[in-house]
């Protein structure tokens, strides 16, 4: 009698499940971080151009990188071994993303003030 652990021998190749397929494009860590920081910059800049409210624009842009980190941690499939460093990435990425958003808001408010000087 065959052992239950020898299923590859007992099941023909045509009936076996196919190999898992990679769903979507996987970004490496540096490219994902660059995309998230650029998104924080442009979200802050565009929100400030659209609303002309600096604090609101900065708060919206500050949420971009933490949302990216949390979505990468909890929505995408697990990628590797070792300790999970997402809390550290959330803190450091949040600070750096807020800084990038603040630079985008500053640039947009500077452009707004340059286009229409105060009388």
C-alpha positions as CSV (number, residue, x, y, z in Angstrom):
1,X,0.0,0.0,0.0
2,X,1.3,3.4,-0.9
3,X,2.1,6.0,1.7
4,X,-0.2,9.1,1.8
5,X,2.9,11.2,1.6
6,X,3.8,10.0,-1.8
7,X,0.9,11.8,-3.6
8,X,3.2,13.2,-6.4
9,X,3.8,9.6,-7.4
10,X,0.2,8.6,-7.3
11,X,-1.4,11.6,-9.0
12,X,-0.7,12.0,-12.7
13,X,0.8,15.3,-13.9
14,X,-2.3,16.3,-15.8
15,X,-4.4,16.3,-12.5
16,X,-2.0,18.2,-10.3
17,X,-2.6,21.8,-9.5
18,X,-0.6,24.2,-11.6
19,X,2.2,26.2,-10.1
20,X,1.2,29.4,-8.4
21,X,1.2,32.4,-10.7
22,X,2.6,35.7,-9.6
23,X,-0.3,38.1,-9.4
24,X,0.7,41.5,-10.7
25,X,4.1,43.2,-10.8
26,X,6.2,43.0,-7.7
27,X,8.2,46.1,-6.9
28,X,11.5,45.9,-5.1
29,X,11.8,47.9,-1.9
30,X,13.7,50.8,-3.2
31,X,11.4,51.4,-6.2
32,X,8.3,51.1,-3.9
33,X,9.8,53.6,-1.5
34,X,10.6,56.0,-4.3
35,X,7.1,55.8,-5.7
36,X,5.5,56.3,-2.3
37,X,7.7,59.4,-1.5
38,X,7.1,60.9,-4.9
39,X,3.4,60.3,-4.5
40,X,3.5,62.1,-1.1
41,X,5.2,65.0,-2.7
42,X,2.8,65.3,-5.6
43,X,-0.3,64.7,-3.5
44,X,0.7,67.5,-1.2
45,X,1.6,69.8,-4.1
46,X,-1.6,69.1,-6.1
47,X,-3.8,69.3,-3.0
48,X,-2.3,72.7,-2.1
49,X,-2.7,74.0,-5.7
50,X,-6.3,72.8,-5.7
51,X,-7.5,73.8,-2.2
52,X,-5.0,76.5,-1.2
53,X,-5.1,75.1,2.3
54,X,-1.6,74.3,3.4
55,X,-2.4,72.4,6.7
56,X,-5.1,70.2,5.0
57,X,-2.7,69.5,2.1
58,X,0.1,68.5,4.4
59,X,-2.1,66.2,6.4
60,X,-3.4,64.5,3.3
61,X,0.1,64.0,1.9
62,X,1.3,62.7,5.3
63,X,-1.1,59.7,5.0
64,X,0.3,58.5,1.7
65,X,3.4,56.7,2.8
66,X,1.8,55.0,5.9
67,X,-1.0,53.9,3.7
68,X,1.5,52.4,1.2
69,X,3.4,50.6,4.1
70,X,0.2,49.2,5.6
71,X,-1.1,48.1,2.2
72,X,2.2,46.4,1.4
73,X,2.2,44.6,4.8
74,X,-1.4,43.5,5.0
75,X,-2.8,43.3,1.4
76,X,0.1,41.9,-0.6
77,X,1.3,38.3,-0.1
78,X,4.2,37.6,2.3
79,X,7.5,37.9,0.6
80,X,10.3,36.6,2.8
81,X,11.7,35.4,6.0
82,X,13.1,37.1,9.0
83,X,11.7,39.6,11.4
84,X,8.9,41.8,10.2
85,X,10.1,45.4,10.2
86,X,6.9,47.1,9.1
87,X,6.5,49.1,12.4
88,X,9.9,50.7,11.9
89,X,9.1,51.3,8.2
90,X,5.8,52.9,9.3
91,X,7.6,55.3,11.7
92,X,10.6,56.2,9.5
93,X,8.6,56.2,6.3
94,X,5.8,58.3,7.9
95,X,8.4,61.0,9.0
96,X,10.1,61.0,5.6
97,X,6.8,61.0,3.7
98,X,5.5,63.9,5.8
99,X,8.7,65.8,5.0
100,X,8.3,65.1,1.3
101,X,4.7,66.2,1.5
102,X,5.7,69.4,3.3
103,X,8.2,70.2,0.6
104,X,5.5,69.7,-2.0
105,X,3.0,71.9,-0.1
106,X,5.7,74.6,0.4
107,X,6.5,74.5,-3.4
108,X,2.9,74.8,-4.3
109,X,2.2,77.7,-1.9
110,X,5.3,79.5,-3.1
111,X,4.1,79.1,-6.7
112,X,0.6,80.3,-5.7
113,X,2.1,83.4,-3.9
114,X,4.3,84.1,-6.9
115,X,1.5,84.0,-9.3
116,X,-0.8,86.2,-7.3
117,X,1.1,88.6,-5.0
118,X,-0.8,90.0,-2.0
119,X,-1.9,93.6,-2.5
